[in-house]
Every structure is written in structure tokens, then in C-alpha cells.
Amino acid sequence: MEKILIVGCKKAMDDVCIGCSRCMVGFNRREGEFKRYAAHDAELIGLLNCGDCPGATIVTRLAQVKLWNQPMQEKVTRIHIGPCIIDHCPYKETLINKIKAKAGVEVVEGAHPYKPENIFA
Ligand code: SF4
């Protein structure tokens, strides 16, 4: 059973991508980068924001996720990086490298596939 943590941009999660519903829907439908779980048991166990620019607190925040979930014996087995970071974060390289260096689990770059296109077309 994969236990998935999605990491996203604090600014986007607070103000733009309301309710993180695109990642939730993408996971529930196993679309986008969640397609890989179509034939597997997988649960979403958290949506974590990066901690704000310039991403200095991400490692501590990952450690907090581990501690916060210990009483329920829940442990992250895979991390997905949201498109809010992949497509827009000016610090993404540092942020993603830190996550990859410290997480100890596979890190997948990508999540939901519902990026807006041709808004006024
Ligand atoms: S560091 Fe990147 S992901 Fe985090 S709030 Fe700033 S722009 Fe968003």
C-alpha cells in the first residue's frame, strides 16, 4: 500500500488552487501522475505546503509530517511534487533537491493533469 504525501506551493495552496481539489480529484480518478496507482492500493495521507519562499523549512516540515502521523502508525512511502511547484516555483530546483536528498522515499515530480489552457479562447 502506497501512502502518498503531496507537496505544493504555499502561496498557491493558500490563495489560488482552492482546496487543493485538483490534486484530490486527480488522485481519486488516478489521472496524471497518479495513473501509476491504477492497479495498486494507494492512499493520500497529506497535502503539505512548502513552508513559503524560499523553501528553507521543507526538510523540517517533512520531519513534522512523520512525527504527526506516528501515533496512527501512518508513514509516507512516496512523495508527489505538485504542478504549482514544478511549473511556477523560482526555487523549485533547490526545493525538489532537498526533498529528494532527505525524504528517503521515491519522489515523483508531478501530480494532477488539469492545468488550465487557453483560458479566454
Ligand atoms: S518557495 Fe516556491 S513553492 Fe514555496 S511558496 Fe515560494 S514559490 Fe511557492
Backbone and ligand atoms as CSV (ligand in chain L), in Angstrom:
chain,resi,resn,atom,element,x,y,z
A,1,MET,N,N,0.853,-1.207,0.000
A,1,MET,CA,C,0.000,0.000,0.000
A,1,MET,C,C,0.883,1.251,0.000
A,2,GLU,N,N,0.729,2.063,-1.039
A,2,GLU,CA,C,1.463,3.333,-1.043
A,2,GLU,C,C,0.704,4.371,-0.211
A,3,LYS,N,N,1.458,5.136,0.553
A,3,LYS,CA,C,0.909,6.236,1.364
A,3,LYS,C,C,1.532,7.519,0.830
A,4,ILE,N,N,0.690,8.312,0.207
A,4,ILE,CA,C,1.212,9.419,-0.591
A,4,ILE,C,C,1.067,10.774,0.101
A,5,LEU,N,N,2.166,11.510,0.072
A,5,LEU,CA,C,2.167,12.898,0.528
A,5,LEU,C,C,2.394,13.783,-0.689
A,6,ILE,N,N,1.529,14.752,-0.879
A,6,ILE,CA,C,1.725,15.719,-1.969
A,6,ILE,C,C,2.327,16.988,-1.363
A,7,VAL,N,N,3.396,17.480,-1.986
A,7,VAL,CA,C,3.994,18.745,-1.547
A,7,VAL,C,C,3.677,19.801,-2.591
A,8,GLY,N,N,3.150,20.940,-2.119
A,8,GLY,CA,C,2.766,22.010,-3.027
A,8,GLY,C,C,3.302,23.359,-2.577
A,9,CYS,N,N,3.015,24.354,-3.390
A,9,CYS,CA,C,3.447,25.736,-3.140
A,9,CYS,C,C,2.516,26.391,-2.112
A,10,LYS,N,N,3.104,26.927,-1.065
A,10,LYS,CA,C,2.269,27.556,-0.021
A,10,LYS,C,C,1.389,28.665,-0.593
A,11,LYS,N,N,1.978,29.476,-1.435
A,11,LYS,CA,C,1.204,30.604,-1.965
A,11,LYS,C,C,0.045,30.107,-2.833
A,12,ALA,N,N,0.300,29.110,-3.642
A,12,ALA,CA,C,-0.767,28.580,-4.499
A,12,ALA,C,C,-1.825,27.865,-3.665
A,13,MET,N,N,-1.381,27.090,-2.677
A,13,MET,CA,C,-2.343,26.311,-1.899
A,13,MET,C,C,-3.235,27.224,-1.067
A,14,ASP,N,N,-2.680,28.330,-0.574
A,14,ASP,CA,C,-3.474,29.237,0.262
A,14,ASP,C,C,-4.428,30.087,-0.561
A,15,ASP,N,N,-3.969,30.540,-1.718
A,15,ASP,CA,C,-4.691,31.620,-2.380
A,15,ASP,C,C,-5.237,31.309,-3.760
A,16,VAL,N,N,-4.744,30.290,-4.415
A,16,VAL,CA,C,-5.086,30.117,-5.822
A,16,VAL,C,C,-5.787,28.784,-6.090
A,17,CYS,N,N,-5.122,27.707,-5.746
A,17,CYS,CA,C,-5.649,26.390,-6.109
A,17,CYS,C,C,-6.569,25.918,-4.982
A,18,ILE,N,N,-7.741,26.473,-4.961
A,18,ILE,CA,C,-8.628,26.397,-3.800
A,18,ILE,C,C,-8.942,24.960,-3.388
A,19,GLY,N,N,-8.648,24.689,-2.123
A,19,GLY,CA,C,-8.964,23.375,-1.564
A,19,GLY,C,C,-8.079,22.254,-2.098
A,20,CYS,N,N,-7.078,22.597,-2.867
A,20,CYS,CA,C,-6.220,21.563,-3.497
A,20,CYS,C,C,-7.070,20.499,-4.180
A,21,SER,N,N,-8.241,20.891,-4.661
A,21,SER,CA,C,-9.169,19.884,-5.173
A,21,SER,C,C,-8.675,19.234,-6.462
A,22,ARG,N,N,-7.861,19.938,-7.232
A,22,ARG,CA,C,-7.376,19.312,-8.477
A,22,ARG,C,C,-6.473,18.123,-8.172
A,23,CYS,N,N,-5.626,18.270,-7.194
A,23,CYS,CA,C,-4.790,17.109,-6.808
A,23,CYS,C,C,-5.651,15.996,-6.216
A,24,MET,N,N,-6.653,16.372,-5.423
A,24,MET,CA,C,-7.510,15.348,-4.815
A,24,MET,C,C,-8.281,14.579,-5.889
A,25,VAL,N,N,-8.861,15.327,-6.836
A,25,VAL,CA,C,-9.621,14.681,-7.915
A,25,VAL,C,C,-8.701,13.823,-8.773
A,26,GLY,N,N,-7.538,14.360,-9.100
A,26,GLY,CA,C,-6.574,13.599,-9.894
A,26,GLY,C,C,-6.204,12.290,-9.218
A,27,PHE,N,N,-6.012,12.344,-7.907
A,27,PHE,CA,C,-5.689,11.115,-7.183
A,27,PHE,C,C,-6.882,10.161,-7.180
A,28,ASN,N,N,-8.065,10.679,-6.855
A,28,ASN,CA,C,-9.255,9.804,-6.785
A,28,ASN,C,C,-9.533,9.124,-8.115
A,29,ARG,N,N,-9.267,9.836,-9.214
A,29,ARG,CA,C,-9.521,9.275,-10.547
A,29,ARG,C,C,-8.303,8.557,-11.114
A,30,ARG,N,N,-7.203,8.604,-10.391
A,30,ARG,CA,C,-5.935,8.003,-10.860
A,30,ARG,C,C,-5.563,8.559,-12.233
A,31,GLU,N,N,-5.542,9.887,-12.305
A,31,GLU,CA,C,-5.164,10.553,-13.547
A,31,GLU,C,C,-3.870,11.347,-13.334
A,32,GLY,N,N,-3.273,11.764,-14.451
A,32,GLY,CA,C,-1.997,12.474,-14.370
A,32,GLY,C,C,-0.925,11.549,-13.829
A,33,GLU,N,N,-0.109,12.059,-12.936
A,33,GLU,CA,C,0.981,11.238,-12.360
A,33,GLU,C,C,0.457,10.202,-11.369
A,34,PHE,N,N,-0.846,10.223,-11.120
A,34,PHE,CA,C,-1.432,9.216,-10.226
A,34,PHE,C,C,-1.904,7.972,-10.986
A,35,LYS,N,N,-1.761,8.027,-12.317
A,35,LYS,CA,C,-2.126,6.861,-13.150
A,35,LYS,C,C,-1.399,5.606,-12.685
A,36,ARG,N,N,-0.181,5.807,-12.215
A,36,ARG,CA,C,0.651,4.657,-11.813
A,36,ARG,C,C,0.029,3.838,-10.692
A,37,TYR,N,N,-0.988,4.392,-10.015
A,37,TYR,CA,C,-1.637,3.654,-8.920
A,37,TYR,C,C,-2.947,2.996,-9.346
A,38,ALA,N,N,-3.213,3.008,-10.646
A,38,ALA,CA,C,-4.495,2.458,-11.125
A,38,ALA,C,C,-4.695,1.023,-10.666
A,39,ALA,N,N,-3.632,0.253,-10.653
A,39,ALA,CA,C,-3.762,-1.161,-10.292
A,39,ALA,C,C,-3.168,-1.451,-8.914
A,40,HIS,N,N,-2.955,-0.400,-8.119
A,40,HIS,CA,C,-2.328,-0.583,-6.809
A,40,HIS,C,C,-3.196,0.009,-5.708
A,41,ASP,N,N,-3.020,-0.516,-4.525
A,41,ASP,CA,C,-3.617,0.137,-3.369
A,41,ASP,C,C,-2.794,1.382,-3.043
A,42,ALA,N,N,-3.473,2.502,-2.911
A,42,ALA,CA,C,-2.765,3.734,-2.570
A,42,ALA,C,C,-3.711,4.659,-1.817
A,43,GLU,N,N,-3.153,5.361,-0.847
A,43,GLU,CA,C,-3.934,6.334,-0.083
A,43,GLU,C,C,-3.190,7.650,-0.064
A,44,LEU,N,N,-3.971,8.723,-0.071
A,44,LEU,CA,C,-3.408,10.055,0.092
A,44,LEU,C,C,-3.406,10.350,1.585
A,45,ILE,N,N,-2.228,10.602,2.155
A,45,ILE,CA,C,-2.242,10.857,3.595
A,45,ILE,C,C,-1.872,12.290,3.957
A,46,GLY,N,N,-1.605,13.121,2.959
A,46,GLY,CA,C,-1.347,14.509,3.323
A,46,GLY,C,C,-1.087,15.399,2.134
A,47,LEU,N,N,-1.387,16.681,2.340
A,47,LEU,CA,C,-1.041,17.724,1.382
A,47,LEU,C,C,-0.229,18.737,2.177
A,48,LEU,N,N,1.043,18.824,1.886
A,48,LEU,CA,C,1.942,19.661,2.680
A,48,LEU,C,C,2.398,20.851,1.863
A,49,ASN,N,N,2.266,22.059,2.432
A,49,ASN,CA,C,2.831,23.185,1.695
A,49,ASN,C,C,4.325,23.305,1.986
A,50,CYS,N,N,5.024,23.989,1.099
A,50,CYS,CA,C,6.492,24.026,1.151
A,50,CYS,C,C,7.029,24.792,2.348
A,51,GLY,N,N,6.185,25.595,2.985
A,51,GLY,CA,C,6.642,26.392,4.122
A,51,GLY,C,C,6.928,27.840,3.758
A,52,ASP,N,N,6.655,28.199,2.515
A,52,ASP,CA,C,6.818,29.561,1.980
A,52,ASP,C,C,8.240,29.795,1.455
A,53,CYS,N,N,8.347,30.823,0.624
A,53,CYS,CA,C,9.617,31.173,-0.025
A,53,CYS,C,C,10.681,31.460,1.035
A,54,PRO,N,N,11.898,31.036,0.785
A,54,PRO,CA,C,12.394,30.314,-0.392
A,54,PRO,C,C,12.474,28.798,-0.185
A,55,GLY,N,N,11.557,28.260,0.582
A,55,GLY,CA,C,11.538,26.813,0.780
A,55,GLY,C,C,12.541,26.334,1.820
A,56,ALA,N,N,12.951,27.240,2.709
A,56,ALA,CA,C,14.006,26.907,3.678
A,56,ALA,C,C,13.557,25.880,4.709
A,57,THR,N,N,12.257,25.745,4.916
A,57,THR,CA,C,11.784,24.895,6.022
A,57,THR,C,C,11.260,23.537,5.572
A,58,ILE,N,N,11.435,23.199,4.317
A,58,ILE,CA,C,10.780,21.985,3.820
A,58,ILE,C,C,11.258,20.715,4.528
A,59,VAL,N,N,12.538,20.626,4.828
A,59,VAL,CA,C,13.045,19.400,5.458
A,59,VAL,C,C,12.443,19.230,6.857
A,60,THR,N,N,12.396,20.306,7.603
A,60,THR,CA,C,11.782,20.259,8.933
A,60,THR,C,C,10.306,19.911,8.837
A,61,ARG,N,N,9.661,20.437,7.830
A,61,ARG,CA,C,8.232,20.156,7.660
A,61,ARG,C,C,7.991,18.669,7.329
A,62,LEU,N,N,8.877,18.090,6.540
A,62,LEU,CA,C,8.754,16.646,6.271
A,62,LEU,C,C,8.918,15.849,7.571
A,63,ALA,N,N,9.876,16.263,8.389
A,63,ALA,CA,C,10.077,15.577,9.670
A,63,ALA,C,C,8.843,15.733,10.567
A,64,GLN,N,N,8.210,16.898,10.487
A,64,GLN,CA,C,6.987,17.121,11.273
A,64,GLN,C,C,5.854,16.206,10.811
A,65,VAL,N,N,5.764,15.992,9.503
A,65,VAL,CA,C,4.741,15.073,8.981
A,65,VAL,C,C,4.948,13.680,9.563
A,66,LYS,N,N,6.200,13.254,9.607
A,66,LYS,CA,C,6.499,11.933,10.164
A,66,LYS,C,C,6.045,11.854,11.625
A,67,LEU,N,N,6.417,12.837,12.422
A,67,LEU,CA,C,6.058,12.832,13.849
A,67,LEU,C,C,4.550,12.916,14.057
A,68,TRP,N,N,3.908,13.745,13.264
A,68,TRP,CA,C,2.475,13.982,13.424
A,68,TRP,C,C,1.651,12.731,13.143
A,69,ASN,N,N,2.191,11.882,12.275
A,69,ASN,CA,C,1.449,10.678,11.874
A,69,ASN,C,C,1.858,9.420,12.628
A,70,GLN,N,N,2.901,9.547,13.457
A,70,GLN,CA,C,3.368,8.377,14.204
A,70,GLN,C,C,2.318,7.772,15.132
A,71,PRO,N,N,1.519,8.574,15.839
A,71,PRO,CA,C,0.527,7.971,16.745
A,71,PRO,C,C,-0.457,7.055,16.012
A,72,MET,N,N,-0.692,7.294,14.733
A,72,MET,CA,C,-1.614,6.437,13.961
A,72,MET,C,C,-0.857,5.369,13.172
A,73,GLN,N,N,0.448,5.271,13.383
A,73,GLN,CA,C,1.293,4.335,12.620
A,73,GLN,C,C,1.129,4.525,11.113
A,74,GLU,N,N,1.031,5.773,10.691
A,74,GLU,CA,C,0.969,6.078,9.260
A,74,GLU,C,C,2.316,6.646,8.834
A,75,LYS,N,N,2.821,6.146,7.720
A,75,LYS,CA,C,4.135,6.595,7.261
A,75,LYS,C,C,4.105,6.841,5.755
A,76,VAL,N,N,4.639,7.964,5.362
A,76,VAL,CA,C,4.701,8.297,3.936
A,76,VAL,C,C,5.625,7.317,3.224
A,77,THR,N,N,5.154,6.774,2.100
A,77,THR,CA,C,6.010,5.882,1.303
A,77,THR,C,C,6.379,6.511,-0.043
A,78,ARG,N,N,5.683,7.570,-0.426
A,78,ARG,CA,C,6.001,8.228,-1.700
A,78,ARG,C,C,5.545,9.691,-1.644
A,79,ILE,N,N,6.337,10.539,-2.273
A,79,ILE,CA,C,6.007,11.966,-2.322
A,79,ILE,C,C,5.761,12.368,-3.770
A,80,HIS,N,N,4.718,13.154,-3.983
A,80,HIS,CA,C,4.481,13.776,-5.288
A,80,HIS,C,C,4.666,15.286,-5.141
A,81,ILE,N,N,5.335,15.869,-6.113
A,81,ILE,CA,C,5.517,17.321,-6.138
A,81,ILE,C,C,4.448,17.908,-7.058
A,82,GLY,N,N,3.671,18.840,-6.551
A,82,GLY,CA,C,2.560,19.401,-7.314
A,82,GLY,C,C,3.008,20.272,-8.476
A,83,PRO,N,N,2.126,20.418,-9.477
A,83,PRO,CA,C,2.446,21.287,-10.610
A,83,PRO,C,C,2.619,22.749,-10.198
A,84,CYS,N,N,2.054,23.131,-9.072
A,84,CYS,CA,C,2.250,24.501,-8.583
A,84,CYS,C,C,3.726,24.771,-8.302
A,85,ILE,N,N,4.454,23.749,-7.918
A,85,ILE,CA,C,5.903,23.913,-7.731
A,85,ILE,C,C,6.636,23.676,-9.043
A,86,ILE,N,N,6.311,22.579,-9.711
A,86,ILE,CA,C,7.035,22.214,-10.955
A,86,ILE,C,C,6.970,23.351,-11.984
A,87,ASP,N,N,5.793,23.940,-12.143
A,87,ASP,CA,C,5.602,24.909,-13.228
A,87,ASP,C,C,5.889,26.356,-12.827
A,88,HIS,N,N,5.884,26.659,-11.537
A,88,HIS,CA,C,5.907,28.080,-11.173
A,88,HIS,C,C,6.934,28.502,-10.126
A,89,CYS,N,N,7.478,27.574,-9.378
A,89,CYS,CA,C,8.328,27.990,-8.245
A,89,CYS,C,C,9.731,28.393,-8.710
A,90,PRO,N,N,10.170,29.608,-8.387
A,90,PRO,CA,C,11.527,30.003,-8.764
A,90,PRO,C,C,12.601,29.273,-7.964
A,91,TYR,N,N,12.202,28.621,-6.891
A,91,TYR,CA,C,13.166,27.898,-6.041
A,91,TYR,C,C,13.035,26.391,-6.203
A,92,LYS,N,N,12.357,25.979,-7.263
A,92,LYS,CA,C,11.969,24.566,-7.342
A,92,LYS,C,C,13.163,23.613,-7.341
A,93,GLU,N,N,14.254,24.018,-8.010
A,93,GLU,CA,C,15.386,23.100,-8.084
A,93,GLU,C,C,15.923,22.798,-6.688
A,94,THR,N,N,16.116,23.850,-5.909
A,94,THR,CA,C,16.612,23.678,-4.537
A,94,THR,C,C,15.622,22.883,-3.716
A,95,LEU,N,N,14.352,23.270,-3.838
A,95,LEU,CA,C,13.290,22.635,-3.049
A,95,LEU,C,C,13.201,21.132,-3.352
A,96,ILE,N,N,13.147,20.799,-4.613
A,96,ILE,CA,C,12.995,19.389,-5.006
A,96,ILE,C,C,14.256,18.604,-4.642
A,97,ASN,N,N,15.420,19.213,-4.839
A,97,ASN,CA,C,16.663,18.518,-4.469
A,97,ASN,C,C,16.722,18.226,-2.979
A,98,LYS,N,N,16.261,19.172,-2.178
A,98,LYS,CA,C,16.246,18.954,-0.722
A,98,LYS,C,C,15.308,17.814,-0.364
A,99,ILE,N,N,14.138,17.806,-0.995
A,99,ILE,CA,C,13.163,16.746,-0.711
A,99,ILE,C,C,13.748,15.394,-1.116
A,100,LYS,N,N,14.354,15.339,-2.294
A,100,LYS,CA,C,14.927,14.075,-2.768
A,100,LYS,C,C,16.072,13.620,-1.863
A,101,ALA,N,N,16.861,14.564,-1.386
A,101,ALA,CA,C,18.016,14.204,-0.561
A,101,ALA,C,C,17.598,13.676,0.805
A,102,LYS,N,N,16.481,14.180,1.321
A,102,LYS,CA,C,16.152,13.889,2.722
A,102,LYS,C,C,14.956,12.976,2.937
A,103,ALA,N,N,14.104,12.814,1.938
A,103,ALA,CA,C,12.848,12.097,2.187
A,103,ALA,C,C,13.064,10.612,2.469
A,104,GLY,N,N,13.989,9.989,1.770
A,104,GLY,CA,C,14.200,8.555,1.965
A,104,GLY,C,C,13.146,7.699,1.288
A,105,VAL,N,N,12.278,8.308,0.499
A,105,VAL,CA,C,11.280,7.576,-0.288
A,105,VAL,C,C,11.302,8.155,-1.699
A,106,GLU,N,N,10.689,7.434,-2.632
A,106,GLU,CA,C,10.668,7.922,-4.013
A,106,GLU,C,C,9.920,9.257,-4.101
A,107,VAL,N,N,10.458,10.146,-4.911
A,107,VAL,CA,C,9.826,11.450,-5.124
A,107,VAL,C,C,9.425,11.546,-6.597
A,108,VAL,N,N,8.143,11.749,-6.849
A,108,VAL,CA,C,7.621,11.840,-8.212
A,108,VAL,C,C,7.350,13.309,-8.510
A,109,GLU,N,N,7.880,13.789,-9.633
A,109,GLU,CA,C,7.664,15.192,-9.999
A,109,GLU,C,C,6.391,15.303,-10.821
A,110,GLY,N,N,5.318,15.681,-10.185
A,110,GLY,CA,C,4.038,15.836,-10.866
A,110,GLY,C,C,2.911,15.262,-10.034
A,111,ALA,N,N,1.705,15.730,-10.365
A,111,ALA,CA,C,0.517,15.266,-9.623
A,111,ALA,C,C,-0.684,15.311,-10.581
A,112,HIS,N,N,-1.610,16.252,-10.384
A,112,HIS,CA,C,-2.810,16.288,-11.232
A,112,HIS,C,C,-2.488,16.762,-12.649
A,113,PRO,N,N,-3.348,16.405,-13.624
A,113,PRO,CA,C,-3.099,16.793,-15.012
A,113,PRO,C,C,-3.964,17.958,-15.497
A,114,TYR,N,N,-4.661,18.619,-14.587
A,114,TYR,CA,C,-5.697,19.573,-15.024
A,114,TYR,C,C,-5.180,21.011,-15.068
A,115,LYS,N,N,-4.079,21.193,-15.783
A,115,LYS,CA,C,-3.538,22.545,-15.862
A,115,LYS,C,C,-4.387,23.372,-16.817
A,116,PRO,N,N,-4.696,24.607,-16.451
A,116,PRO,CA,C,-5.541,25.412,-17.330
A,116,PRO,C,C,-4.833,25.772,-18.628
A,117,GLU,N,N,-5.595,25.733,-19.712
A,117,GLU,CA,C,-5.055,26.113,-21.025
A,117,GLU,C,C,-6.061,26.995,-21.718
A,118,ASN,N,N,-5.613,27.911,-22.518
A,118,ASN,CA,C,-6.486,28.724,-23.365
A,118,ASN,C,C,-7.666,29.319,-22.582
A,119,ILE,N,N,-7.334,29.972,-21.496
A,119,ILE,CA,C,-8.378,30.449,-20.575
A,119,ILE,C,C,-9.436,31.295,-21.280
A,120,PHE,N,N,-9.041,32.186,-22.131
A,120,PHE,CA,C,-10.023,33.066,-22.766
A,120,PHE,C,C,-10.299,32.703,-24.225
A,121,ALA,N,N,-9.813,31.542,-24.618
A,121,ALA,CA,C,-10.015,31.148,-26.026
A,121,ALA,C,C,-11.445,30.669,-26.243
L,1,SF4,S1,S,9.205,28.508,-2.351
L,1,SF4,FE1,FE,8.227,28.080,-4.317
L,1,SF4,S2,S,6.674,26.594,-3.793
L,1,SF4,FE2,FE,7.189,27.634,-1.892
L,1,SF4,S3,S,5.795,29.434,-1.687
L,1,SF4,FE3,FE,7.652,30.143,-2.731
L,1,SF4,S4,S,7.109,29.977,-4.920
L,1,SF4,FE4,FE,5.679,28.649,-3.801
